[in-house]
Amino acid sequence: MEASFTPDGKFHSAEEPIASEADLPAKVKEGFRKKYPDAKVISIEKETTGDGPDAKVIYEIVIEKGKDKVEVQFDPEGKFIAEEKVK
């Protein structure tokens, strides 16, 4: 797990590895497989930004897409957010 804090010690964000696709919330897994049915998953992280009721959660999934590695993002409801090539 990785956590970031502001210079005054306030929590900013955390990244938590997820062991496998089976450990994703059902809605996230469903949205992911609907958009990327044949994708090979390389890694998964749950990123939380902010604290308490204002916290924002995003699931980042790194997949193989052709010869490239791509990070795709989904919200907790399984809605696609973004796709970006990984260097």
C-alpha positions in Angstrom: 0.0 0.0 0.0 1.2 3.5 -0.8 -0.1 6.7 0.9 0.5 10.4 0.2 0.1 13.3 2.7 0.2 17.0 2.4 3.2 18.9 4.0 1.0 19.6 7.0 0.3 15.9 7.5 -3.2 15.7 6.1 -4.1 12.6 4.1 -4.2 13.1 0.4 -4.4 9.7 -1.3 -3.7 6.0 -1.1 -3.1 3.2 -3.7 -3.9 -0.3 -2.6 -3.0 -3.3 -4.8 -5.8 -5.8 -5.6 -4.7 -9.4 -5.9 -6.8 -10.4 -8.9 -9.8 -9.5 -11.1 -12.0 -11.8 -8.9 -11.4 -9.4 -6.0 -12.9 -6.4 -7.9 -16.4 -5.2 -6.9 -19.0 -6.9 -9.1 -20.0 -3.6 -10.9 -16.4 -2.7 -11.7 -15.7 -6.2 -13.0 -18.8 -6.1 -15.1 -18.0 -2.7 -16.6 -14.4 -3.7 -17.3 -15.3 -7.0 -19.0 -18.0 -5.3 -21.1 -15.5 -2.8 -22.5 -12.5 -5.1 -22.6 -13.9 -8.7 -23.0 -10.6 -10.4 -24.0 -8.1 -8.2 -22.1 -5.2 -9.8 -20.2 -5.0 -8.2 -16.8 -1.4 -7.4 -15.6 -2.2 -5.5 -12.3 -5.0 -3.8 -10.4 -5.0 -1.0 -7.9 -7.7 0.8 -5.9 -6.9 4.5 -5.6 -8.6 6.6 -3.0 -8.2 10.4 -3.0 -9.5 12.5 -0.2 -10.9 11.4 3.2 -14.2 10.6 4.7 -17.5 11.2 2.8 -15.7 13.3 0.1 -13.3 10.5 -0.7 -13.1 9.6 -4.4 -12.3 6.0 -5.4 -11.0 4.8 -8.8 -10.0 1.4 -9.9 -6.9 1.3 -12.1 -6.4 -1.8 -14.2 -3.3 -2.3 -16.3 -3.9 -4.6 -19.3 -2.2 -5.8 -22.4 -3.7 -4.3 -25.5 -2.0 -5.6 -28.6 1.7 -5.0 -28.0 1.0 -2.1 -25.6 0.4 -1.9 -21.8 -2.6 0.3 -21.1 -4.0 1.6 -17.8 -7.8 1.8 -17.8 -9.9 3.4 -15.0 -13.3 2.7 -13.7 -15.4 4.2 -10.9 -17.0 2.1 -8.2 -20.2 1.8 -10.3 -18.3 0.2 -13.2 -18.4 3.4 -15.4 -15.4 3.8 -17.7 -13.3 6.9 -16.9 -10.1 6.9 -19.0 -7.5 4.9 -20.9 -3.8 5.7 -21.1 -0.7 4.0 -22.4 1.8 2.9 -19.8 5.4 3.5 -20.6 
